[in-house]
Amino acid sequence: MLALLKLIQSLIKTLHSAGTPGQVAAGMAFGSALGLTPLLSLHNVVIFSVLVLLNVSFGGGMLGWMLFVPVGFLLDPVFDKVGLSLLTAPSLRPLWTDWTNTPVLPYTDFNNTIILGSFVSWLVLAIPIFFAARYGVAKYRATIGERVRQSKAYKALTASQVYNVYKMFRP
Amino acid sequence: MKVKIFRWKAIGPLLLLFILLGILVWIFAEPVARQTAEEASSELLGTEVDVGKLDLLPRQASVELRALQIADPFVLTRNLIEADEIRLKLNPAALAEKKIVIENLSLHGMRFATTRKKPARPPSGKGFAPQVYQAVNQWAKQFDVPLLSLTPIDTIRQLALDPTQLTTIREAQSLLTRTDSVKKGLEQGFQQLNIESTLDSARALAQRLGATDPKKLGLDGTRQAIQSVQQSLKDVENAKKRIQALERNAQTAVQFLGQGVQGLDQARQKDFAFAKSLLKLPTFSAPEIGGALFGKVSIERFKQAAYWAELAQQYMPPGLLPRPTPGPNRLRAAGETIEFPKPKELPRFLLEQGQLDFSIGGTGPIQGAYTATVQGLTSTPALYGRPALITASRRAAGSALASIDVGAVLNHLTARTHDSASARLQGIKLPSFDLPGLPLRVDPGTGSSSLMFSMRNAGAELRGRWAIGSNKVSWIADSAGRRLNDIVRLVLRVVSGLNDLQVVAELSGSIASPKFSVSSNLDKAISQQLKAVIGEEVAKAERMVRAKVDSLVADKVEPVKRQVAAVQTGANQRIRAEKQRVDGVERSS
């Protein structure tokens, strides 16, 4: 219940942030990597750093993460198949052999079917996620966004201390 | 308006976050590494591994472990190895490639077979090691270790045998059914021969031609006569072929019935054995006694050797092909992690050199300082290029009476793998064990023990030899509260008079089909004594068993045998008669 509440809170804050729909969508596209791929992976450190350092919506990133965690769990069997087919493809064997025998790169665990499969799937899905999110945010702001902004609930939310901390990272 | 790409103000908080994470890693690295080491090694070896303390020494690229305990998977209350201090010197370049290359391992304060304070967890789960553990337990169960039966001969009075339990009777009924169906089949075959019309027309043609003057036939008549003769000969030839085909079928059927009759004799032997087992006659065959007394304890040694050899097969595979292993345990699916060995690179795991020092205390001849070395233990033997070697022996010259020599070679360089291990221990205190079927425990005292185990080509060839010898055996009788019969008392008297014990157990064949034998001076002595005392009585009881079985099965088996013989004779006679008829017509025409 708390997670759901936080998701709604995050959703509302993000949709009404000062960021452009493109910035929010880019944040969601990066954040979806955290949800689609196993969290404790080296590539997610890089993606998180990118999310913080690039002028994209951090809230969008967190929203993308939360939205795509269940999707990641559901798609694990697909990721396993994708990863296995990539790792067992004879033409790619030299690449993986070099990858796993080069300093630092083995720590990416890309020789694991789930990690490689989910990462590659995220790379493929990132662009559609970006465009779908940008369209959705723009549509929302153009339609019911202003009414929500005037509501008492939204005002109560934005008045909280948490929101002040959040504002530090908004685009 | 210029679009800002970077959020420069976020660099500070991000760095702060990484510093915080670094501090957390610094604080929790050692406990986490200790737990991970325990979990990973427990999963790999299939037995509980406990590490008391783990210190990371980054400046020296070393790890120090203290109070290591590796439980014996087959005796959970015992540790295989206990060590006070282990120091691993790692190769930092290999660590950058996520490989564990131990340049040097030193292990101090090692002890063997120590009692655990708390019993270890039994091997469980779906990992490879628990599967091997279950598989070797199953494997050990296939050995048919006979039970030592020492029932007093005076209790053998009568044998209550249920005829439905006898295989011979069931086989006889089944053979009777088969005989009936063979008889019907042959009858149909004879009916379908249909040679009567062929023979009649051949005879008629012969008579007609015999009564005709060839000169009056003319050209057409001669041609027709030749055609008729050719047709008749062809028909006779076909009839002969049909008879030959029927003869072949009949021979097969007769052979089949003959096998059934032989099966009845074999079934009767089984029934004798079954009936004999109901009487629980005392065993006095030396190989059976040897198997009953020392089979279990010997198989236990081979089972443990097979377990470690199977693990070595899995963790040290030959060749450089990519190999999948189960991924790490996590909330998300584990997937598979595929290793890609690369020629001239380091393997994923390598123990280049290990020095293990241990001492045996006390005042016995075995006491002293020992050293063991481990070389080239690796996950990819083809990359290391040399077989793994393990040796253990006394470090300094000691008593000539006692020694420990252990050697093992694990050669997995190619698909033709060869693992061999041998251990020779002299002048050591041998563990005591129970003698199954006897209220007796053997304490071999100080003696010698040797174990040799060799496995080639992933278990296709197996050789093992376990021997113990001692000339200071003591026998601990456990007869409190038990009434011992005369035979048991006799065996106890024979055994108690022996001061020495020599047991040799041998294993050969393959993992899939192993052959096992065991012999000892004990079984020979017991066998001789039993034969002298109860041999005649047992032979009498065996004769009684045979007579009982024979009386039960004779009236079921004999009619079947007679019927089979009748079918066989009938079939042969009819075939012979049909052949003679055809031959007769052929000659006359």
Interface residues (C-beta under 8 A of the other chain):
Chain A: P38 L40 S49 V52 L53 L54 N55 G72 F73 D76 P77 F79 D80 G83 L84 L87 T88 R93 W96 T97 D98 W99 T100 N101 T102 P103 V104 P106 Y107 D109 N111 N112 T113 I114 I115 G117 M168 F169 P171
Chain B: V3 K4 I5 F6 R7 A10 I11 P13 L14 A93 A96 E97 K98 K99 P322 G327 P328 R330 R332 A333 A334 G335 E336 T337 I338 E339 F340 P341 K342 E345
